[in-house]
Amino acid sequence: MATIKKRRWQTSKGEWREAFRVSYTDREGRRHHKQFEMRRDADAYRIKAESELARGIHTPEAQSITLSQAADIWISASEANGCDRATIKTYREIVNRHVKPHIGPEKLSRLSAPQVVEFRDTMIRTRSHAMASKAVRHLSMVLTEAMRRGLVAQNVARGVQVKRPRGEKRQRLAKRAEIPPFEHLQAMLKAADDLASEDPRLPVLLRVVMLTGLRASEVRGFPLEKADLKASCLTVAQRADRWNVIGPPKSDAGHRTIPIGPSLTTILKAWKLRCKPSELGLMFPNRRGGVIDQKGFIGLLLKIQIAAGLAIDTGRRDRKGESVYRARYDWHHLRHVAASSWLNDGIDLKRLQTWIGHENIQLTIDVYGHLVVDARKDAELALKAEKSLLAT
């Protein structure tokens, strides 16, 4: 039971002061005191302390850690729970660049919802809306972990959000899957075939991505043994991260089996006989038998597009005085090609979600929903609706 006592004392200058002191005993039997100038503030703290003590979630201010310390605990817990290296790197960057500099020194017991709102407003003023949203979201994740450990009574960041401006919402729609024109796909396939004598991986690699929708990291880390050519399917069970380390897919949805057609099956049977064996048993190893790094993997597609006449001239020159090009399409565009082909063949969005490796159906709808077009079915539905309404 917390109590409030009014204190009155005289300062060294002879002035009389008064305050209200809240006193209580914690679950370990230790006595704590906190002083307030106003009675209403003391009453509010007493009620809060009693409620938290009753629920076993109270942390005395003297024992409370700072938000910076809580953030470090959260990151360590994420590492222990198996988060991949790239995710941990992102967590550290957001916390160190955006959260800690602004409210890191604040103790968890003193952190309030208005402070979080002020932090959000500061982020919106000084960062992009996307980064402001990430900063607030990661702050909430830090506090959730602190709650789980009994270091704070509540997550005061829960419910605080960064709303996207209308302009950014429209911009987000522009991130829907863009499919390269058919003639461009044909040009890339021909260019890859022409480059086969120089690099025999290119024709096979290009067809695998276009027909299976594998992510770049999944292709770089794909083992030959996971290509079941009797059953005509590829099973994704690992990936190569940005440091070329082989590990599991980033999410449970990344673990999946993708069917392939007879043409690709035949191509991969031939490739299995030609592919140089490597220590990691990769389908597409680099020239030393290891993982193709990200820069090198991007370079392969750029090489194909230069040969196909699709690369974009940047107007710059390299040290040799030669033109510098950038790719018109990245590997993700080719991943979209597979999804588009499947939809054209009539698969449903739920199956597409599984084959493409999305964690939730909403993401699949956001990216590929605009490709679901069935003019005949639309006409049939419109006719049925008309007959029903007009009773004709």
N, C-alpha and C positions, 0 to 999 in steps of 0.2 A: 504494500500500500504506500503510495507516494504522498508526501505531505508538503504543504506550503507554509512557510513562516516569513513574516515581514521583519526585515532587519532595518535598524536605524542607527546611524553612526555619524560622528563629527570628524570632518577632515582636518588636516594640519592647519588649514587656513581658517578654521572655525566654522566652516559651512556644514549644515546638516544635510545628510543624504539618506535615502531609503531605497530598498530593493526587496524583491521577493525571491526567496530561495526554495527551490524544489529539491527535496531529499527523498531517496528511495534505496532499497536494498535489492541487489540483483540476485539471480538464481544461485550464484556461488556464495552468497552471504556478504558480498562486498558492498560498502556504503558509497553512494554517489550523490553529488550535489551540483546543481546548476542554477545560476542566478539571473534574474530578469528585472528590468526596470519597471515594466508594466505588469499589473496583476493578470490581465487577460492573456498575456504571453506565457506567464507561469502556469495558468490554468490549462492552456492548450497543450503545453509540454507535459504537464502532469497526466492529462488524459491519454496522450500519445504514449508516454512511457508505460503507464499501467496496462494499456491495451497490448503493447508489444511484449511486455513481461509475461502477461497471461498467455500469449501465443508462443512464447519462447523464442522470439526473434529480435529482442532488443539488444542493441550494441551501444554501450556507453560511449560518449563522444571521445573521452580520453583514450579509449581502446580502438577507435575507428581508424581504418586505414584511409589513405588518400585515393582519389580516383586513378591516379597514375599507377599506384601499387595494384589496384584492382584490375587495371588493364593488363598489367604484366601477368597476373594470375590467370586471367582469361586466355591470354595467348599461350601460356604454358599448358593450360588444360586442353586447349585446342590441339596442340602438338601431341600431347599424351593420348588424345582420342583419335589420332591417326589422320588429321587434316594434312593434305598434301603440302609440299614445300611452297608452291606458288601461292596457295591460299594464305599460309602463314605470313609470307612476305607481304601480301596485300594488307593483312590485318595490321602488321607492324607499321607499314607506311601510313595508313590512315590514322592510327592511334598517335604515332609520333609527330606527324605533320599537322594534324587538325584538332585532335582531342586534347592531348596533354598540354600543348602551349596555351590553351584557353581556360580549361577548368581542371587540369591535372592536379594542382595542389589542393583542391577542395576535398575535405573529408567527406566520406560517404554519408555519415550521419547528419551532415549539414546541407548536403545537396538537395535542392528543392526543384519542383516542377517549373516555377518561374525562371530559375537559373538555366534549366535546360531549354526553355523557350527562348531565352536571351541568347544562349549558345547557338540555337538554330538560326535565329535572326542574323547573328554575326556571320555564320557560315553562308547564308543566302547573299549577304551583302558583299562578301569577300571571295566567294567561290562560285563555281557553276552550280546550278540547281542539282545536277546529277551528283556532284561531289558533296554538296551540302546534305543531300539525302543519305549518302553513304556514311557520312560522319555521324549523323544523328542515329542512324540504324545501328552502327557499330557501338556507339555509346550505350544504346539500349541492350545490346548483347553483353557488354561488359557488366552492366548492372544486373542482368538476369543471372549471370554466373555468380556474381557476388551474393545475390539473394539465395541461390542454391546452396551456398556455403555458409549462410547465416551471418554474412558480413554487413548486410543492410536489410532493413525491414521491407522496403518496397522498391520497385523500379519506377522512379519518377519520370523516366524518359518514355515509358510506354504510352502510346497514344499521341506523342508529339511527332508530327510528320512534316515533310517538306512537299508541298503540293506543286506539281508541275504546271508551269504557265501553259496557256493554250497553244502557244507557238511551239513549245517543246513537245506537246502531245501530238501535234501534226507532224513534227519532225520524227517522232517515234514511229509513226505509221510508215515513214519512208524506209524504215529498216526491214520491211517485209522482204521475203526472199526475192531476189532478182535473178532471173534465169537468163544466161547468155543466149543470144539468138542461135538457132540451129546451125546456120552457116558458119558461125564462129566456132561452135563445138566441132564441126566437121573439119574446119581448118586446123584446129589444135590437134585433133587425132591424126591427121595427115602429117603434120609437122613432127609429132612424136614418132610416127612410123619412120619418117625420113631421118630422124636423129638416132634411130635404133642402133646403127652400126657404131656410133660414138658412145651411146649409153643405152644398153638394152633394157634398162629398167623403165624407161620413159613410156613406151606404148602400154605396158602392163599396168604401171602405176596410174596413168591417166584413166584407163578403163575401170580399174578397181574403184577409184573415187567416184567417177561418174555413175557407176552402176550399183554401188553399195552404200554411198552416203557416209562413209567413215570420216571422222574428223582427222585433221592433219596429225595430231598427237597420237591417234589410234593407228594410223597408217605407219607412222615412224616406228612405233613399237609393236607392230603386229607380227606374231610368230607364224612361221609356215605351218607348224603342226596344228594350228587352229583353223586351217582351211580344210574342211572335210569335203573333199571333191567327190566322194561316193554319194554323200547326202546332198551335195550341191548347196553348201552353206558356209558362212564364215562366222566364227564365234569370237566376240570381243571380250577379252578378259584382262587386258592390260593396255597401257599407253606409255609413251615416253614424254616426260615433262620438259620444260624449257632448259633444264640442265642435263638433258639426255639420260635421265635416270628412269629406269623401267619400274612402273608401279601399277596399282589397280586403277580402273577408271575413276573419275572424280566423284561419281555418284552411283547409286545402285542401278539407276536406269541405264548407265553406260554399259553394264553387263548385259549382253544381248546376242541373239543369233539372227543373222541376216541371210535370207535365201538368195541364191544367185541363179542366173539362167544358164542354159547349156553352152552358149558361146563363151561366156566368161569362165565357165568351168573348164572348157577345153583350153583356153588361153592359160589358165593357172596350172593345169596339168603339165603343159609344155614348160611353163616358167619354173615349176618345181625341179625339173630336170636340168635347167640352165642356171638357176640361181646359185651363186657361190655360197658354200656352207660358211656359217659364221658361229662364233662362240655363243651368241644369244639366239641363234636360230631364226633370225628375222627374215621376213618376206622381202623387204627392201633395205638391206644394209648399206652403209656407205662403202667407199672403196677399200676401207681398212677392215671391214667386217663389223663395224660398230653401228651406233645409231646415227642417222642423218640429223644434223642439228637443224634448228629452226631456220637459220639464215640460209643454209644450204638447201633446205626443202623448198623455201620460197624461191630460191634461185633456179631450181629445176623448172618450176612453172613459168618463170620469167623467160627462161631460155626457150621453152616451147612457144611462148607467145611472140617472142622476137622472130623466131623462124616462121611463124604463121602470119606475120605482118600485123599482129593485133596489139603489140606492146605500144605504150604511149611515150613519145619522145619528150623528155623533160626540158630540152633546150640547153642542158648543161653538157659539159665535156669532162671526161676523166683525165687522168695524168697522161695517158697516151694520146689524148686529143680525140678520142672516139665518143660518139653520142652516148648519153646515159638514158636508159629507158626504165620505165616502171610498168608493172603488170596492169593490164586492164581488168583482169579477173584474178581473184585469189582462190585458194583451195576451197574456201567456204562456198564460193559460187558453184563449184563443181559438186559439192555435197548437195546443194539445192537441186542440181540436175537430177540426181537419183530420186529425191522426194517428188519432184515434178513428174517424172516418168511413172512412179508408182501410182500417183494420183490419177494420171491419165489412164492407167490400167484398171482403175476403179476400186483401189483399196480404200478402206475407211480411215478416218483420222486417228482412231484409237490404235489401229495396227501401225499406221505411219509413226505415231508417237513412239511405239515400241521399237520399230526398226531404226528410226533416226536417233533414238537414245535420249529423248526429252524426259525430264523429271515429271512434268505435268502436262495435261492435255491443253491447258490454256496457252502455254508457250507454243505448242504445235499449231493451234488455231491462229495465234498472232502472226506467226511467221509464214504459214502456208495456207491459211484459210481462204485467202483471196484467189488461190489457184483452183479451188474446188468449184468448178463450173460445169453444169450439166444442163445445156439448153433444152434438150428434149424433155428431161424430167421437170424442169421449171415450167415448160409449156403445159405439161400434163397436170401439174399441181394447180396452175392458174385456171385451167379449164374446169377442173373439179370444183375449185372454190367458186367459180362463176356459176356453175350449174347448181351448186348447193344454195347459194345466196338468191339466185333468181328463179330457182325451182324449174329450170328448163329441161 
